[in-house]
Amino acid sequence: MPVKDDKGRWIDATGNPVPPKYIDPVEKKRDQMVEKQLRQAFLLQERMAKFKKAVLADIGKYLDWLAHRHGEDALSPGGNYMLTGFSGNKRIQIKVNKVIEFDERLQLAKKKIDACLERWSQGANDNFKVVVFDAFKVDRKGNVDTKRILGLRKLKIKDNEWVAAMDLITEAITITGNRSYLMFQIKADKDAEWESLRLDLAGV
């Protein structure tokens, strides 16, 4: 249902109330269709979240059983696993990645890097500058690309200010949680390539 005010008028995209009798039938039909499909999408998302939770719980039970069978308390819940069926044509991959964010020290590192680039401006390679600037670009949500930021630490640059900036990046790392990825794969025969079932379970 569209957003309505206390008089039953439909609120349009600009926030203006419009009496239903003045709304084009096409607009009403489209709104009805969008509402219907969004309800289905939300239900599907909820089912996928429950499915992912159930799969991880079932695999967890198997890993616990396996650990106990070999005299261990449990296997690491944060580990990465490849579970393959007996015939070798079906498998499930579990990948657990740490969710990394940076605290305010990242901005201090950026200032030091900017100072380095200023000092090196005469001799710095333009491609190198692009790599550095791209690393600190933010997306629409204001988040930086973690991999690119961490990738800067791999650059072998012998400069005290650069090294200090890399140390600040390391200190700025904050682990805020884990994200589990599930991948279901099959192949037609032993010589075929693995094919993944197209299920985006990372975000649910």
C-alpha positions as CSV (number, residue, x, y, z in Angstrom):
1,M,0.0,0.0,0.0
2,P,1.2,3.5,-0.7
3,V,1.9,5.9,2.1
4,K,-1.2,7.8,3.1
5,D,-2.1,10.7,5.3
6,D,-4.9,10.7,7.9
7,K,-7.4,11.8,5.2
8,G,-6.6,8.8,3.0
9,R,-4.7,10.8,0.4
10,W,-1.8,9.2,-1.3
11,I,1.6,10.8,-0.6
12,D,3.6,11.1,-3.8
13,A,7.4,11.0,-4.2
14,T,7.7,14.7,-3.4
15,G,5.7,14.4,-0.2
16,N,2.5,16.0,-1.5
17,P,-0.8,14.5,-0.6
18,V,-3.0,13.5,-3.6
19,P,-6.7,12.4,-3.4
20,P,-7.1,8.9,-4.8
21,K,-9.7,10.0,-7.4
22,Y,-7.1,12.2,-9.1
23,I,-4.5,9.5,-9.5
24,D,-4.2,8.0,-12.9
25,P,-5.3,4.3,-13.1
26,V,-1.9,3.5,-14.6
27,E,-0.2,4.9,-11.5
28,K,-2.5,2.8,-9.2
29,K,-2.0,-0.4,-11.2
30,R,1.8,0.1,-11.2
31,D,1.8,0.8,-7.4
32,Q,-0.2,-2.4,-6.8
33,M,2.2,-4.5,-8.9
34,V,5.3,-3.0,-7.2
35,E,3.8,-3.6,-3.7
36,K,2.9,-7.2,-4.6
37,Q,6.4,-8.0,-6.0
38,L,8.2,-6.4,-3.0
39,R,6.1,-8.5,-0.6
40,Q,7.2,-11.6,-2.5
41,A,10.9,-10.4,-2.4
42,F,10.8,-9.8,1.3
43,L,9.3,-13.2,1.9
44,L,12.0,-14.8,-0.3
45,Q,14.8,-12.9,1.5
46,E,13.4,-14.1,4.9
47,R,13.3,-17.7,3.6
48,M,16.9,-17.4,2.3
49,A,18.1,-16.1,5.7
50,K,16.4,-19.0,7.4
51,F,17.8,-21.5,4.9
52,K,21.4,-20.1,5.4
53,K,21.0,-20.3,9.2
54,A,19.7,-23.9,8.9
55,V,22.6,-25.0,6.6
56,L,25.2,-23.5,8.8
57,A,23.7,-25.1,11.9
58,D,23.6,-28.5,10.1
59,I,27.2,-28.2,9.0
60,G,28.1,-27.1,12.5
61,K,26.6,-30.3,13.9
62,Y,28.6,-32.4,11.4
63,L,31.9,-30.6,12.3
64,D,31.2,-31.0,16.0
65,W,30.6,-34.7,15.4
66,L,33.8,-35.0,13.4
67,A,35.8,-33.2,16.0
68,H,34.5,-35.4,18.8
69,R,35.2,-38.5,16.8
70,H,38.8,-37.5,16.7
71,G,39.0,-36.5,20.4
72,E,38.7,-32.8,19.9
73,D,36.1,-30.4,21.5
74,A,35.2,-28.6,18.3
75,L,36.5,-27.3,15.0
76,S,37.0,-23.6,14.6
77,P,33.7,-21.9,13.7
78,G,35.6,-19.2,11.8
79,G,37.4,-21.7,9.6
80,N,37.0,-22.2,5.8
81,Y,35.8,-25.6,4.8
82,M,35.2,-27.6,1.6
83,L,32.7,-30.4,2.0
84,T,32.5,-32.8,-1.0
85,G,29.9,-35.6,-1.6
86,F,31.0,-39.2,-2.0
87,S,30.8,-39.2,-5.8
88,G,32.8,-36.0,-6.0
89,N,30.2,-34.2,-8.1
90,K,28.7,-32.0,-5.4
91,R,30.3,-29.8,-2.8
92,I,29.6,-27.0,-0.4
93,Q,32.2,-24.3,0.4
94,I,32.1,-22.3,3.5
95,K,34.2,-19.1,3.8
96,V,34.2,-17.0,6.9
97,N,35.7,-13.5,6.4
98,K,36.3,-11.0,9.1
99,V,34.5,-7.7,8.7
100,I,37.2,-5.1,8.9
101,E,36.6,-1.4,9.5
102,F,39.0,1.4,10.3
103,D,38.9,3.9,13.1
104,E,39.8,7.6,13.1
105,R,43.6,6.8,12.7
106,L,43.0,6.1,9.1
107,Q,42.5,9.8,8.4
108,L,45.9,10.5,10.2
109,A,47.5,7.9,7.9
110,K,45.9,9.6,4.9
111,K,47.4,13.0,5.9
112,K,50.9,11.4,6.1
113,I,50.4,9.7,2.8
114,D,49.3,13.1,1.3
115,A,52.4,14.7,2.7
116,C,54.5,11.9,1.1
117,L,52.9,12.5,-2.3
118,E,53.5,16.2,-1.9
119,R,57.2,15.6,-1.3
120,W,57.5,13.1,-4.1
121,S,55.4,15.2,-6.5
122,Q,58.3,15.8,-8.9
123,G,59.3,12.2,-9.2
124,A,56.2,10.2,-8.3
125,N,54.7,8.0,-11.0
126,D,51.2,9.0,-12.0
127,N,50.0,5.4,-11.9
128,F,51.2,5.1,-8.3
129,K,49.2,8.3,-7.4
130,V,46.1,6.7,-8.9
131,V,46.6,3.6,-6.8
132,V,46.8,5.6,-3.6
133,F,43.9,7.9,-4.4
134,D,41.7,5.0,-5.5
135,A,42.4,3.2,-2.2
136,F,40.9,6.1,-0.3
137,K,37.8,6.6,-2.5
138,V,34.6,6.0,-0.6
139,D,31.4,4.3,-1.9
140,R,27.9,5.7,-1.7
141,K,27.7,4.6,1.9
142,G,30.9,6.4,2.8
143,N,32.9,3.3,3.2
144,V,36.5,2.8,1.8
145,D,37.6,-0.3,0.0
146,T,39.3,-2.4,2.7
147,K,41.3,-4.5,0.4
148,R,42.8,-1.5,-1.4
149,I,43.7,0.2,1.9
150,L,45.4,-2.9,3.2
151,G,47.1,-3.4,-0.1
152,L,49.0,-0.2,0.4
153,R,51.0,-1.9,3.2
154,K,52.5,-4.3,0.7
155,L,54.2,-1.5,-1.2
156,K,57.9,-1.6,-0.3
157,I,58.6,2.1,0.2
158,K,61.5,3.1,2.5
159,D,60.4,6.4,3.8
160,N,59.9,7.1,7.5
161,E,56.6,9.1,7.0
162,W,55.2,6.4,4.7
163,V,56.2,3.7,7.1
164,A,54.5,5.7,9.9
165,A,51.3,5.9,7.8
166,M,51.3,2.2,7.2
167,D,51.7,1.6,11.0
168,L,48.7,3.9,11.5
169,I,46.6,1.9,9.1
170,T,47.5,-1.3,11.0
171,E,46.6,0.3,14.3
172,A,43.3,1.6,12.8
173,I,42.1,-1.9,11.9
174,T,39.0,-2.9,13.9
175,I,37.3,-6.3,13.6
176,T,33.6,-5.8,13.9
177,G,32.4,-9.3,13.2
178,N,32.4,-12.2,10.8
179,R,30.5,-12.8,7.5
180,S,29.8,-16.3,6.3
181,Y,29.7,-17.2,2.7
182,L,28.1,-20.4,1.4
183,M,28.7,-21.8,-2.1
184,F,26.9,-24.8,-3.5
185,Q,28.6,-26.4,-6.5
186,I,28.0,-29.3,-8.9
187,K,29.6,-30.8,-12.0
188,A,28.2,-33.0,-14.7
189,D,31.1,-35.5,-14.6
190,K,34.6,-35.9,-13.2
191,D,36.1,-34.0,-16.1
192,A,33.7,-31.1,-16.1
193,E,34.2,-27.7,-14.5
194,W,32.5,-26.9,-11.2
195,E,29.3,-24.8,-11.6
196,S,27.9,-22.7,-8.8
197,L,24.2,-22.5,-7.9
198,R,23.4,-18.8,-8.2
199,L,22.3,-18.1,-4.6
200,D,23.5,-14.8,-3.1
201,L,23.6,-15.8,0.6
202,A,26.3,-13.4,1.6
203,G,24.1,-10.6,2.5
204,V,21.3,-12.4,4.3
